[in-house]
Amino acid sequence: MVELAAQNPVPHAVPHAVGVDIGGTKIAAGVVDHRGEILVQTRRETPASHPSAIADAVADAVAELRTTHVFGPVGVAAAGFVDAARRQVVFAPNLAWRDEPLADHLEARIDAPVVVENDANAAAWAEYRFGGGLDEHGNAVDDLVMLTLGTGLGGGIVTGGVLQRGANGAAAELGHVRAVPGGRACGCGNSGCWEQYVAGNALVRDARDLLLSGDPGGAPLLAAVGGDPEAVTGPVVTRLAQAGDPGCARLLADVGRWLGEAVASFVAVLDPEVVVIGGGVSSAGDLLLGPARVSLAANLPGRTHREPPPLRTATKGNDAGIIGAADLARV
Protein backbone atom coordinates (compact mmCIF):
# COMPACT_ATOMS: atom_id res chain seq x y z
CA MET A 1 0.00 0.00 0.00
CA VAL A 2 1.29 3.46 -0.88
CA GLU A 3 1.05 5.82 2.07
CA LEU A 4 0.38 9.49 1.38
CA ALA A 5 0.92 12.35 3.79
CA ALA A 6 -2.29 13.72 5.27
CA GLN A 7 -0.87 17.05 6.42
CA ASN A 8 -0.99 20.20 4.31
CA PRO A 9 2.37 20.84 2.65
CA VAL A 10 4.40 23.88 3.72
CA PRO A 11 3.44 26.53 1.14
CA HIS A 12 6.87 27.97 0.41
CA ALA A 13 8.48 24.52 0.18
CA VAL A 14 6.11 22.99 -2.36
CA PRO A 15 5.83 24.08 -6.01
CA HIS A 16 2.62 24.32 -7.90
CA ALA A 17 1.55 21.08 -9.52
CA VAL A 18 -0.54 20.29 -12.58
CA GLY A 19 -3.63 18.13 -12.45
CA VAL A 20 -5.01 16.49 -15.58
CA ASP A 21 -8.44 14.85 -15.67
CA ILE A 22 -8.83 12.58 -18.70
CA GLY A 23 -12.43 11.75 -19.53
CA GLY A 24 -14.08 10.00 -22.43
CA THR A 25 -14.78 13.25 -24.29
CA LYS A 26 -12.53 15.93 -22.78
CA ILE A 27 -9.16 16.44 -21.14
CA ALA A 28 -9.10 19.17 -18.47
CA ALA A 29 -5.77 20.38 -17.07
CA GLY A 30 -4.94 23.05 -14.53
CA VAL A 31 -2.17 24.47 -12.37
CA VAL A 32 -3.04 23.87 -8.69
CA ASP A 33 -1.48 25.54 -5.66
CA HIS A 34 -0.89 24.09 -2.18
CA ARG A 35 -4.36 25.24 -1.04
CA GLY A 36 -6.13 23.25 -3.74
CA GLU A 37 -6.92 26.34 -5.78
CA ILE A 38 -6.81 26.10 -9.58
CA LEU A 39 -4.82 29.06 -10.86
CA VAL A 40 -5.38 28.50 -14.57
CA GLN A 41 -7.11 25.80 -16.59
CA THR A 42 -7.27 24.58 -20.18
CA ARG A 43 -9.08 21.84 -22.10
CA ARG A 44 -8.64 19.56 -25.06
CA GLU A 45 -10.90 17.04 -26.79
CA THR A 46 -10.10 13.42 -25.98
CA PRO A 47 -8.99 11.35 -28.99
CA ALA A 48 -10.45 8.34 -27.22
CA SER A 49 -9.51 5.64 -29.75
CA HIS A 50 -5.81 6.53 -30.06
CA PRO A 51 -3.61 6.07 -26.93
CA SER A 52 -0.63 7.96 -28.36
CA ALA A 53 -2.88 10.83 -29.42
CA ILE A 54 -4.23 11.08 -25.87
CA ALA A 55 -0.68 11.47 -24.55
CA ASP A 56 0.00 14.09 -27.23
CA ALA A 57 -3.11 16.05 -26.24
CA VAL A 58 -2.14 15.99 -22.56
CA ALA A 59 1.39 17.12 -23.41
CA ASP A 60 0.00 19.96 -25.51
CA ALA A 61 -2.24 21.13 -22.63
CA VAL A 62 0.67 20.98 -20.17
CA ALA A 63 2.86 22.95 -22.59
CA GLU A 64 0.22 25.67 -22.72
CA LEU A 65 0.11 25.87 -18.92
CA ARG A 66 3.89 26.09 -18.81
CA THR A 67 3.81 29.34 -20.79
CA THR A 68 2.27 31.16 -17.81
CA HIS A 69 3.25 29.21 -14.67
CA VAL A 70 6.18 27.34 -13.14
CA PHE A 71 5.23 23.98 -11.67
CA GLY A 72 6.71 20.68 -10.58
CA PRO A 73 5.02 17.29 -10.91
CA VAL A 74 1.99 16.36 -13.01
CA GLY A 75 -0.84 14.23 -11.66
CA VAL A 76 -3.21 12.47 -14.05
CA ALA A 77 -6.69 11.27 -13.10
CA ALA A 78 -7.91 8.51 -15.40
CA ALA A 79 -11.12 6.50 -15.41
CA GLY A 80 -9.91 2.92 -15.10
CA PHE A 81 -7.75 0.52 -13.14
CA VAL A 82 -4.35 2.02 -12.32
CA ASP A 83 -1.48 -0.18 -11.15
CA ALA A 84 -0.05 -0.01 -7.63
CA ALA A 85 2.99 1.96 -8.80
CA ARG A 86 0.67 4.65 -10.24
CA ARG A 87 2.38 4.42 -13.63
CA GLN A 88 0.16 2.29 -15.84
CA VAL A 89 -3.53 2.20 -16.76
CA VAL A 90 -4.31 -1.50 -16.69
CA PHE A 91 -7.78 -1.14 -18.16
CA ALA A 92 -10.02 1.79 -19.05
CA PRO A 93 -13.61 1.02 -20.05
CA ASN A 94 -14.15 4.14 -22.18
CA LEU A 95 -10.68 4.70 -23.64
CA ALA A 96 -8.33 2.60 -25.79
CA TRP A 97 -6.03 1.78 -22.85
CA ARG A 98 -5.01 -1.80 -22.08
CA ASP A 99 -1.82 -2.07 -19.97
CA GLU A 100 -0.98 1.45 -21.11
CA PRO A 101 2.33 2.83 -19.64
CA LEU A 102 0.82 6.29 -19.47
CA ALA A 103 3.31 7.84 -17.05
CA ASP A 104 6.27 6.77 -19.21
CA HIS A 105 4.68 8.12 -22.36
CA LEU A 106 3.85 11.45 -20.75
CA GLU A 107 7.23 11.91 -19.07
CA ALA A 108 8.90 11.47 -22.46
CA ARG A 109 6.77 14.31 -23.80
CA ILE A 110 6.59 16.87 -20.97
CA ASP A 111 9.88 16.55 -19.07
CA ALA A 112 8.27 16.37 -15.63
CA PRO A 113 7.54 13.57 -13.13
CA VAL A 114 4.08 12.07 -13.65
CA VAL A 115 1.78 10.24 -11.23
CA VAL A 116 -1.32 8.44 -12.54
CA GLU A 117 -4.36 7.82 -10.33
CA ASN A 118 -7.88 6.51 -10.73
CA ASP A 119 -10.24 9.44 -11.24
CA ALA A 120 -12.56 8.54 -8.34
CA ASN A 121 -9.58 8.21 -6.01
CA ALA A 122 -8.33 11.61 -7.15
CA ALA A 123 -11.75 13.17 -6.52
CA ALA A 124 -11.95 11.57 -3.08
CA TRP A 125 -8.50 12.93 -2.20
CA ALA A 126 -9.55 16.44 -3.30
CA GLU A 127 -12.62 16.32 -1.07
CA TYR A 128 -10.62 14.86 1.82
CA ARG A 129 -7.94 17.54 1.65
CA PHE A 130 -9.88 20.61 0.58
CA GLY A 131 -13.63 19.98 0.43
CA GLY A 132 -16.35 17.92 2.07
CA GLY A 133 -13.85 16.06 4.24
CA LEU A 134 -12.92 19.13 6.28
CA ASP A 135 -14.35 19.55 9.77
CA GLU A 136 -15.72 22.79 11.23
CA HIS A 137 -12.17 23.94 12.01
CA GLY A 138 -10.94 23.37 8.45
CA ASN A 139 -8.99 20.22 9.32
CA ALA A 140 -9.22 17.01 7.31
CA VAL A 141 -11.05 14.15 9.01
CA ASP A 142 -9.09 10.92 9.45
CA ASP A 143 -11.57 8.59 7.75
CA LEU A 144 -13.71 9.33 4.71
CA VAL A 145 -15.66 7.50 2.03
CA MET A 146 -16.63 9.26 -1.18
CA LEU A 147 -19.18 8.05 -3.68
CA THR A 148 -19.48 9.69 -7.10
CA LEU A 149 -22.88 9.25 -8.71
CA GLY A 150 -22.31 9.95 -12.38
CA THR A 151 -23.25 7.64 -15.23
CA GLY A 152 -21.87 4.90 -12.98
CA LEU A 153 -20.89 4.73 -9.32
CA GLY A 154 -17.29 5.49 -8.37
CA GLY A 155 -15.71 5.33 -4.96
CA GLY A 156 -12.73 6.47 -2.94
CA ILE A 157 -11.59 5.61 0.58
CA VAL A 158 -9.29 7.47 2.97
CA THR A 159 -8.46 5.66 6.21
CA GLY A 160 -6.22 7.19 8.84
CA GLY A 161 -5.23 9.90 6.37
CA VAL A 162 -4.11 7.33 3.80
CA LEU A 163 -5.71 6.84 0.38
CA GLN A 164 -6.56 3.16 0.11
CA ARG A 165 -5.39 1.70 -3.20
CA GLY A 166 -5.06 -2.02 -2.43
CA ALA A 167 -2.38 -4.51 -3.43
CA ASN A 168 -2.91 -3.95 -7.15
CA GLY A 169 -4.15 -0.37 -7.15
CA ALA A 170 -7.75 -1.43 -7.78
CA ALA A 171 -9.32 -0.86 -4.35
CA ALA A 172 -12.47 1.20 -3.69
CA GLU A 173 -14.45 -0.02 -6.71
CA LEU A 174 -17.50 0.40 -4.49
CA GLY A 175 -19.90 0.55 -7.41
CA HIS A 176 -19.03 -3.04 -8.23
CA VAL A 177 -19.74 -4.50 -4.81
CA ARG A 178 -22.61 -6.88 -5.46
CA ALA A 179 -25.84 -5.89 -3.74
CA VAL A 180 -28.53 -8.04 -5.34
CA PRO A 181 -27.64 -11.66 -6.18
CA GLY A 182 -28.87 -12.38 -9.68
CA GLY A 183 -29.82 -8.73 -10.11
CA ARG A 184 -29.37 -6.35 -13.01
CA ALA A 185 -26.51 -7.09 -15.40
CA CYS A 186 -23.52 -4.80 -14.97
CA GLY A 187 -20.87 -3.74 -17.46
CA CYS A 188 -18.17 -5.20 -15.20
CA GLY A 189 -19.37 -8.70 -16.11
CA ASN A 190 -21.25 -9.41 -12.88
CA SER A 191 -24.86 -8.76 -11.96
CA GLY A 192 -26.54 -6.96 -9.11
CA CYS A 193 -23.75 -4.42 -8.49
CA TRP A 194 -24.59 -1.26 -6.56
CA GLU A 195 -23.87 0.74 -9.73
CA GLN A 196 -27.00 -0.71 -11.29
CA TYR A 197 -29.16 0.80 -8.54
CA VAL A 198 -27.25 3.88 -7.35
CA ALA A 199 -26.11 6.01 -10.30
CA GLY A 200 -27.26 8.14 -13.19
CA ASN A 201 -27.78 5.12 -15.41
CA ALA A 202 -30.14 3.62 -12.81
CA LEU A 203 -32.12 6.87 -12.58
CA VAL A 204 -32.51 7.09 -16.37
CA ARG A 205 -33.44 3.42 -16.72
CA ASP A 206 -36.11 3.70 -14.00
CA ALA A 207 -37.46 6.88 -15.57
CA ARG A 208 -37.78 5.23 -18.97
CA ASP A 209 -39.48 2.22 -17.39
CA LEU A 210 -41.97 4.59 -15.77
CA LEU A 211 -42.83 6.15 -19.12
CA LEU A 212 -43.08 2.82 -20.93
CA SER A 213 -45.41 1.48 -18.23
CA GLY A 214 -48.01 4.11 -19.06
CA ASP A 215 -48.20 5.22 -15.41
CA PRO A 216 -49.96 8.63 -15.37
CA GLY A 217 -47.36 9.77 -12.83
CA GLY A 218 -44.90 9.95 -15.71
CA ALA A 219 -46.99 12.36 -17.80
CA PRO A 220 -45.00 15.54 -16.99
CA LEU A 221 -41.72 13.79 -17.76
CA LEU A 222 -43.10 12.34 -20.99
CA ALA A 223 -44.17 15.82 -22.08
CA ALA A 224 -40.77 17.26 -21.16
CA VAL A 225 -38.99 14.80 -23.47
CA GLY A 226 -41.38 15.27 -26.37
CA GLY A 227 -43.00 11.87 -25.93
CA ASP A 228 -39.72 10.00 -26.50
CA PRO A 229 -38.59 7.87 -23.51
CA GLU A 230 -35.14 7.52 -25.09
CA ALA A 231 -34.67 11.29 -24.69
CA VAL A 232 -34.79 11.03 -20.88
CA THR A 233 -31.66 12.22 -19.06
CA GLY A 234 -30.78 12.52 -15.40
CA PRO A 235 -30.72 16.35 -15.47
CA VAL A 236 -34.23 16.44 -16.95
CA VAL A 237 -35.56 14.21 -14.14
CA THR A 238 -33.78 16.33 -11.52
CA ARG A 239 -35.06 19.60 -12.98
CA LEU A 240 -38.67 18.40 -12.96
CA ALA A 241 -38.34 17.02 -9.44
CA GLN A 242 -36.95 20.34 -8.22
CA ALA A 243 -39.90 22.05 -9.90
CA GLY A 244 -42.29 19.93 -7.84
CA ASP A 245 -43.16 16.98 -10.09
CA PRO A 246 -43.99 14.10 -7.72
CA GLY A 247 -43.21 11.35 -10.24
CA CYS A 248 -39.64 12.54 -10.78
CA ALA A 249 -39.25 13.17 -7.06
CA ARG A 250 -40.17 9.50 -6.44
CA LEU A 251 -37.55 8.40 -8.98
CA LEU A 252 -34.85 10.33 -7.12
CA ALA A 253 -36.14 9.04 -3.79
CA ASP A 254 -35.82 5.46 -5.04
CA VAL A 255 -32.17 6.05 -5.98
CA GLY A 256 -31.69 7.74 -2.60
CA ARG A 257 -33.08 4.71 -0.80
CA TRP A 258 -30.64 2.45 -2.59
CA LEU A 259 -27.87 4.93 -1.84
CA GLY A 260 -28.63 4.81 1.87
CA GLU A 261 -28.54 1.00 1.85
CA ALA A 262 -25.21 1.06 0.02
CA VAL A 263 -23.70 3.54 2.47
CA ALA A 264 -24.91 1.42 5.40
CA SER A 265 -23.02 -1.55 3.97
CA PHE A 266 -19.84 0.48 3.45
CA VAL A 267 -20.12 1.93 6.96
CA ALA A 268 -20.29 -1.60 8.35
CA VAL A 269 -16.88 -2.32 6.79
CA LEU A 270 -15.09 1.03 6.97
CA ASP A 271 -16.72 3.07 9.77
CA PRO A 272 -15.92 6.46 8.18
CA GLU A 273 -16.28 9.75 9.99
CA VAL A 274 -18.01 11.31 7.00
CA VAL A 275 -19.42 10.16 3.65
CA VAL A 276 -19.16 12.61 0.75
CA ILE A 277 -21.53 12.29 -2.21
CA GLY A 278 -20.41 13.75 -5.54
CA GLY A 279 -21.13 13.34 -9.24
CA GLY A 280 -23.87 14.81 -11.39
CA VAL A 281 -26.76 13.04 -9.63
CA SER A 282 -25.80 14.71 -6.34
CA SER A 283 -27.02 18.03 -7.77
CA ALA A 284 -30.51 16.86 -6.73
CA GLY A 285 -29.53 17.75 -3.17
CA ASP A 286 -32.03 16.77 -0.48
CA LEU A 287 -34.34 15.16 -3.03
CA LEU A 288 -31.66 12.46 -3.14
CA LEU A 289 -29.86 12.82 0.19
CA GLY A 290 -33.01 13.14 2.33
CA PRO A 291 -34.26 9.62 1.45
CA ALA A 292 -30.66 8.37 1.59
CA ARG A 293 -30.24 9.57 5.18
CA VAL A 294 -33.50 7.88 6.21
CA SER A 295 -32.45 4.65 4.53
CA LEU A 296 -28.96 4.80 6.04
CA ALA A 297 -30.36 5.23 9.54
CA ALA A 298 -32.80 2.34 9.01
CA ASN A 299 -30.13 -0.06 7.70
CA LEU A 300 -27.10 0.89 9.81
CA PRO A 301 -25.71 -2.11 11.73
CA GLY A 302 -26.04 -1.54 15.48
CA ARG A 303 -28.19 1.50 14.78
CA THR A 304 -29.67 1.61 18.28
CA HIS A 305 -26.20 2.22 19.72
CA ARG A 306 -24.48 4.44 17.17
CA GLU A 307 -25.06 7.48 15.03
CA PRO A 308 -24.77 7.27 11.24
CA PRO A 309 -22.00 9.34 9.69
CA PRO A 310 -23.11 12.58 8.04
CA LEU A 311 -23.79 12.50 4.30
CA ARG A 312 -22.30 15.62 2.72
CA THR A 313 -22.43 16.92 -0.82
CA ALA A 314 -19.04 17.25 -2.50
CA THR A 315 -17.81 20.82 -2.88
CA LYS A 316 -15.20 20.59 -5.65
CA GLY A 317 -17.54 19.53 -8.44
CA ASN A 318 -16.01 18.90 -11.86
CA ASP A 319 -12.65 20.28 -10.66
CA ALA A 320 -12.11 17.50 -8.12
CA GLY A 321 -10.13 15.27 -10.49
CA ILE A 322 -7.72 18.06 -11.39
CA ILE A 323 -7.25 19.16 -7.77
CA GLY A 324 -6.86 15.66 -6.36
CA ALA A 325 -4.47 14.47 -9.08
CA ALA A 326 -2.24 17.52 -8.65
CA ASP A 327 -2.13 17.17 -4.87
CA LEU A 328 -1.38 13.44 -5.04
CA ALA A 329 1.49 14.16 -7.41
CA ARG A 330 2.81 16.82 -5.05
CA VAL A 331 2.74 14.69 -1.88
Disulfide bonds with the S-S distance in Angstrom:
none
